[in-house]
């Protein structure tokens, strides 16, 4: 499934051969694919190149098991990359060097007292039990007068994750930078037990900073922060996060459209029985997404089944006392990712059924998650030919996109716009054009 495409000249004749062998008229296949008969006819005659998502839908409808996708022309798939632009990894943040623990750390820039003061100010300024936690029963609240630094920063981490659901990630990165450095400075002064705890928190702040960097479209910074997270975790005797960083790297390659790298990074983590079940579960679903990107339905569904089993095992174990690794906003992460995969596999009707069930279960405060998976839901309905339904979903979601400033979400906004652009005569589609323009080109 990961071989390069063979020949752009062979797709049309092979599509026609398989369609006729299935006893299907061009009109019927076009209706099933939500494409016009004329457009599909031009593809069969070799006058138009098929995009990869159409090739996959043809595979699914004709039971071709990926053979048609192999014949799609190179470059037919729209890129899913989040963009490699933006600042260099260490531009605009404190310059780092390597200390005695092997952790890259400040050399110049903010001094130690400034870091501690800035970290404390950010805690007070945002409010440990502030409005960001409204409507969320599990948001932590502590009294700074009675709590240790680790408890304060642990509660603050929950608040930062809440803010990350509705705030421009570029605004959070400076605070995450200062808080990470502050935790490291505090760890240098702490006793052995508290030091381990503070370094563990610092690693989670750094990992979250990597995710926010990816959301800004700066993949090099995302990977840089992920490396810092691993260094901090290992300095605190946590060896598991080093494996989880491969899952984070696999997310970058997934959005870059590199199926082979995604599977290659996530697969070994999912197979490692020494790791906690939750990390393996997150790796298994990322591997499933890589297989789906490659068009391998069977392997993708096996990955989803394994993720589901591992998530169940993790829940039975009760998890740890630290922050939850990975998303905490999905009621059934494996089911949601299954819907995502089914869309990539060219099965939009099945994808829509799953996402219709799962998306309403996302909590109201998780705006970024609601938009991310909601757009996938709209994409599935659009690909299934349910244009009015897709437009109704997009009408609610697109106004939320500009404030999120998410490079990953922008990828699916562009895909939905392309999917619906084939139906511009539809009144609902034409009415969405201003919202698409605002979402794709937000004002500074």
RAGINOR-V145693 format. One record per residue. N is the residue number from 1. RES is the residue in one small letter. PHI is phi in radians with two decimals (NA if undefined). NEAR is the number of other ideal C-beta (glycine too) atoms within 8 Angstrom. D_FIRST is the distance of its C-alpha to the first C-alpha in whole Angstrom. Layout:
n: <N/N>
res: <RES/RES>
phi: <PHI/PHI>
near: <NEAR/NEAR>
d_first: <D_FIRST/D_FIRST>
//
This chain:
n: <1/2/3/4/5/6/7/8/9/10/11/12/13/14/15/16/17/18/19/20/21/22/23/24/25/26/27/28/29/30/31/32/33/34/35/36/37/38/39/40/41/42/43/44/45/46/47/48/49/50/51/52/53/54/55/56/57/58/59/60/61/62/63/64/65/66/67/68/69/70/71/72/73/74/75/76/77/78/79/80/81/82/83/84/85/86/87/88/89/90/91/92/93/94/95/96/97/98/99/100/101/102/103/104/105/106/107/108/109/110/111/112/113/114/115/116/117/118/119/120/121/122/123/124/125/126/127/128/129/130/131/132/133/134/135/136/137/138/139/140/141/142/143/144/145/146/147/148/149/150/151/152/153/154/155/156/157/158/159/160/161/162/163/164/165/166/167/168/169/170/171/172/173/174/175/176/177/178/179/180/181/182/183/184/185/186/187/188/189/190/191/192/193/194/195/196/197/198/199/200/201/202/203/204/205/206/207/208/209/210/211/212/213/214/215/216/217/218/219/220/221/222/223/224/225/226/227/228/229/230/231/232/233/234/235/236/237/238/239/240/241/242/243/244/245/246/247/248/249/250/251/252/253/254/255/256/257/258/259/260/261/262/263/264/265/266/267/268/269/270/271/272/273/274/275/276/277/278/279/280/281/282/283/284/285/286/287/288/289/290/291/292/293/294/295/296/297/298/299/300/301/302/303/304/305/306/307/308/309/310/311/312/313/314/315/316/317/318/319/320/321/322/323/324/325/326/327/328/329/330/331/332/333/334/335/336/337/338/339/340/341/342/343/344/345/346/347/348/349/350/351/352/353/354/355/356/357/358/359/360/361/362/363/364/365/366/367/368/369/370/371/372/373/374/375/376/377/378/379/380/381/382/383/384/385/386/387/388/389/390/391/392/393/394/395/396/397/398/399/400/401/402/403/404/405/406/407/408/409/410/411/412/413/414/415/416/417/418/419/420/421/422/423/424/425/426/427/428/429/430/431/432/433/434/435/436/437/438/439/440/441/442/443/444>
res: <x/x/x/x/x/x/x/x/x/x/x/x/x/x/x/x/x/x/x/x/x/x/x/x/x/x/x/x/x/x/x/x/x/x/x/x/x/x/x/x/x/x/x/x/x/x/x/x/x/x/x/x/x/x/x/x/x/x/x/x/x/x/x/x/x/x/x/x/x/x/x/x/x/x/x/x/x/x/x/x/x/x/x/x/x/x/x/x/x/x/x/x/x/x/x/x/x/x/x/x/x/x/x/x/x/x/x/x/x/x/x/x/x/x/x/x/x/x/x/x/x/x/x/x/x/x/x/x/x/x/x/x/x/x/x/x/x/x/x/x/x/x/x/x/x/x/x/x/x/x/x/x/x/x/x/x/x/x/x/x/x/x/x/x/x/x/x/x/x/x/x/x/x/x/x/x/x/x/x/x/x/x/x/x/x/x/x/x/x/x/x/x/x/x/x/x/x/x/x/x/x/x/x/x/x/x/x/x/x/x/x/x/x/x/x/x/x/x/x/x/x/x/x/x/x/x/x/x/x/x/x/x/x/x/x/x/x/x/x/x/x/x/x/x/x/x/x/x/x/x/x/x/x/x/x/x/x/x/x/x/x/x/x/x/x/x/x/x/x/x/x/x/x/x/x/x/x/x/x/x/x/x/x/x/x/x/x/x/x/x/x/x/x/x/x/x/x/x/x/x/x/x/x/x/x/x/x/x/x/x/x/x/x/x/x/x/x/x/x/x/x/x/x/x/x/x/x/x/x/x/x/x/x/x/x/x/x/x/x/x/x/x/x/x/x/x/x/x/x/x/x/x/x/x/x/x/x/x/x/x/x/x/x/x/x/x/x/x/x/x/x/x/x/x/x/x/x/x/x/x/x/x/x/x/x/x/x/x/x/x/x/x/x/x/x/x/x/x/x/x/x/x/x/x/x/x/x/x/x/x/x/x/x/x/x/x/x/x/x/x/x/x/x/x/x/x/x/x/x/x/x/x/x/x/x/x/x/x/x/x/x/x/x/x>
phi: <NA/-1.77/-1.21/-1.19/-1.09/-1.54/-2.75/-1.24/-1.42/-1.61/-1.08/-0.99/-1.05/-1.21/-1.07/-1.11/-1.07/-1.21/-1.10/-1.15/-1.11/-1.47/1.22/-1.92/-1.35/-1.08/-1.07/-1.17/-1.11/-1.06/-1.14/-1.15/-1.61/1.07/-2.08/-1.29/-1.07/-1.13/-1.14/-1.16/-1.11/-1.15/-1.17/-1.09/-1.50/1.39/-1.51/-2.34/-1.51/-1.44/-1.18/-1.04/-1.14/-1.22/-1.02/-1.19/-1.15/-1.10/-0.97/-1.15/-1.23/-1.80/1.07/-1.50/0.94/1.49/-1.19/-1.21/-1.06/-1.09/-1.63/-1.16/-1.16/-1.02/1.40/-1.27/-1.35/-1.21/-1.08/-1.90/-1.12/-1.52/1.67/-1.83/-1.36/1.65/-1.25/-1.09/-0.90/-1.89/-1.52/1.46/-2.24/-1.15/-1.19/-2.08/-2.38/-1.79/-1.73/-1.14/-1.59/1.45/-1.75/-1.19/-2.56/-1.01/-2.31/1.65/1.27/-1.21/-1.44/-1.08/-1.12/-1.11/-1.09/-1.10/-1.15/-1.14/-1.12/-1.12/-1.08/-1.14/-1.13/-1.20/-1.10/-1.45/1.48/-1.08/-2.10/-1.34/-1.15/-1.07/-1.61/-1.03/1.43/-2.09/-1.19/-1.65/-1.15/-1.37/-2.38/-2.30/-1.66/-0.96/-1.20/-1.86/-1.89/-1.37/-0.97/-1.09/-1.17/-1.13/-1.26/-1.15/-1.14/-1.11/-1.08/-1.04/-1.16/-1.12/-1.16/-1.10/-1.06/-1.10/-1.39/-2.46/-2.09/-0.97/-1.05/-1.13/-1.33/-1.44/-1.01/-1.05/-1.17/-1.11/-1.08/-1.12/-1.14/-1.09/-1.11/-1.10/-1.06/-1.13/-1.12/-1.10/-1.12/-1.12/-1.66/-1.51/-1.24/-1.02/-1.15/-1.17/-1.07/-1.05/-1.12/-1.17/-1.15/-1.09/-1.14/-1.03/-1.15/-1.23/-1.06/-1.14/-1.11/-1.18/-1.06/-1.08/-1.14/-1.14/-1.12/-1.12/-1.12/-1.37/1.65/-1.82/-1.10/-1.01/-1.17/-1.04/-1.21/-1.06/-1.14/-1.08/-1.10/-1.07/-1.07/-1.14/-1.04/-1.16/-1.10/-1.18/-1.12/-1.69/1.14/-1.86/-1.63/-1.28/-1.14/-1.06/-1.32/-1.11/-1.09/-1.16/-1.17/-1.13/-1.12/-1.13/-1.18/-1.11/-1.21/-1.08/-1.23/-1.45/1.40/-1.75/-1.14/-1.07/-1.16/-1.08/-1.16/-1.11/-1.40/-1.45/-0.98/-1.07/-1.19/-1.09/-1.49/-1.47/-1.26/-1.39/-1.52/-1.06/-0.99/-1.17/-1.10/-1.12/-1.12/-1.09/-1.18/-1.12/-1.29/-1.19/-1.06/-1.06/-1.14/-1.12/-1.10/-1.11/-1.06/-1.48/1.50/-1.68/-1.10/-1.08/-1.15/-1.12/-1.19/-1.10/-1.09/-1.12/-1.07/-1.16/-1.06/-1.08/-1.13/-1.25/-1.09/-1.12/-1.14/-1.11/-1.12/-1.17/-1.27/1.56/1.19/-1.76/-1.56/-1.42/-1.04/-1.13/-1.43/1.44/-1.09/-2.07/-1.90/-1.82/-1.12/-2.39/-1.00/-1.14/-1.15/-1.11/-1.19/-1.06/-1.09/-1.02/-1.15/-1.06/-1.12/-1.11/-1.47/1.39/-2.10/-1.16/-1.14/-1.12/-1.06/-1.09/-1.09/-1.18/-1.22/-1.08/-1.37/-1.55/-1.05/-1.12/-1.51/-1.28/-1.11/-1.06/-1.27/-1.51/-1.10/-1.07/-1.17/-1.08/-1.24/-1.02/-1.38/-1.13/-1.17/-1.08/-1.10/-1.11/-1.03/-1.10/-1.14/-1.11/-1.17/-1.46/1.54/-1.63/-1.17/-1.11/-1.14/-1.06/-1.18/-1.11/-1.14/-1.13/-1.03/-1.39/-1.57/-1.03/-1.10/-1.48/-1.17/-0.98/-1.22/-1.36/0.87/-1.79/-1.20/-1.24/-1.15/-1.02/-1.06/-1.35/-1.05/-1.11/-1.14/-1.15/-1.06/-1.15/-1.09/-1.40/-1.10/-1.28/-2.16/-1.11/-1.23/-1.21/-1.08/-1.13/-1.18/-1.10/-1.21/-1.52/-1.02/-1.08/-1.19/-1.11/-1.06/-1.19/-1.29/-1.41/-2.33/-1.13/-1.24/-1.03>
near: <9/6/6/4/12/7/7/10/6/9/17/11/9/11/14/9/8/12/12/8/6/8/4/8/5/10/7/8/14/12/8/7/11/8/9/7/9/6/11/13/9/9/15/12/7/9/5/7/9/13/10/11/11/11/16/13/12/16/16/10/9/13/7/9/5/11/9/15/12/9/13/15/9/6/4/11/10/9/6/10/10/13/9/8/5/9/7/6/10/7/6/3/8/9/9/10/8/7/8/3/6/8/11/9/10/11/7/5/6/9/5/6/6/8/14/11/8/11/14/9/8/12/12/8/6/13/9/13/9/8/5/10/13/6/6/9/3/5/11/10/7/12/5/9/4/5/10/6/11/10/9/13/16/13/14/13/13/13/15/15/11/13/11/13/12/10/9/8/13/8/8/13/13/8/11/14/11/13/14/14/14/14/16/14/11/11/13/7/5/10/5/6/6/12/12/10/10/17/16/13/15/14/15/12/15/15/15/13/14/16/11/14/15/16/13/13/11/14/14/10/14/14/12/12/14/14/10/13/16/12/12/16/15/12/10/15/6/10/8/10/14/9/13/14/13/12/16/13/11/16/10/13/12/14/12/12/10/8/12/9/11/16/13/8/14/16/10/9/15/14/7/9/5/3/10/9/11/13/14/15/17/14/17/15/14/15/15/18/16/17/15/15/11/11/12/10/10/6/10/14/11/9/15/15/8/11/17/11/8/14/13/8/10/12/8/6/8/4/7/4/2/7/9/6/8/8/6/6/8/12/5/8/13/12/11/14/13/12/17/14/16/14/13/11/12/12/10/15/8/8/16/14/8/13/15/9/9/15/12/6/8/12/7/5/10/10/10/12/12/13/14/12/16/12/14/14/14/14/15/16/14/15/13/10/7/9/13/8/8/15/15/9/12/14/9/9/13/13/9/11/15/10/8/13/10/12/11/11/13/11/12/12/14/10/10/14/10/8/11/16/8/8/8/8/5/11/5/10/14/9/7/13/8/6/11/11/8/12/13/10/6/9/4/2>
d_first: <0/4/6/9/10/12/15/17/19/17/16/20/21/18/18/22/21/19/22/25/23/23/27/26/28/27/29/28/24/25/27/24/22/25/25/28/29/30/27/24/26/26/22/23/25/23/26/23/20/18/17/13/15/16/13/12/15/16/13/14/18/17/15/12/10/7/9/11/9/8/12/13/15/14/16/16/15/18/18/19/20/24/26/27/30/33/35/35/34/38/39/42/41/44/43/42/43/42/45/46/43/40/40/40/43/45/47/50/49/50/53/52/55/53/50/52/54/51/49/52/52/49/49/52/51/48/50/49/49/49/48/44/45/46/45/43/45/43/44/46/49/51/55/55/58/57/54/53/50/47/48/49/46/44/45/44/41/40/42/40/37/39/40/36/35/38/39/37/36/37/41/39/38/42/43/40/41/44/44/41/44/47/45/45/49/50/48/50/53/52/53/50/49/49/47/44/44/44/42/39/40/40/36/35/37/35/32/33/34/30/29/32/31/28/29/31/28/29/26/28/31/29/27/31/32/29/31/34/33/32/35/38/36/36/40/41/39/36/33/31/30/29/26/26/26/22/21/23/21/18/20/20/17/16/18/17/14/12/10/9/13/14/12/14/17/17/16/19/21/20/21/24/27/29/28/30/28/28/26/24/23/23/20/18/18/17/14/13/14/11/8/10/10/6/7/6/10/11/10/12/15/15/16/18/20/20/21/24/25/26/27/30/31/31/34/35/36/38/36/38/41/39/37/34/31/28/29/32/32/30/31/28/25/23/23/24/20/19/20/19/15/16/17/14/12/14/17/20/23/21/21/24/26/25/26/29/30/29/30/34/34/33/37/39/39/35/35/32/30/31/30/27/26/28/27/23/26/27/24/23/26/26/23/24/27/30/31/34/33/30/33/35/33/32/36/37/34/34/38/37/34/36/38/35/34/30/28/25/27/27/24/24/27/26/23/25/28/26/25/28/30/29/32/34/37/37/39/37/35/37/39/37/36/39/37/34/36/37/34/32/35/37/41/42>
//
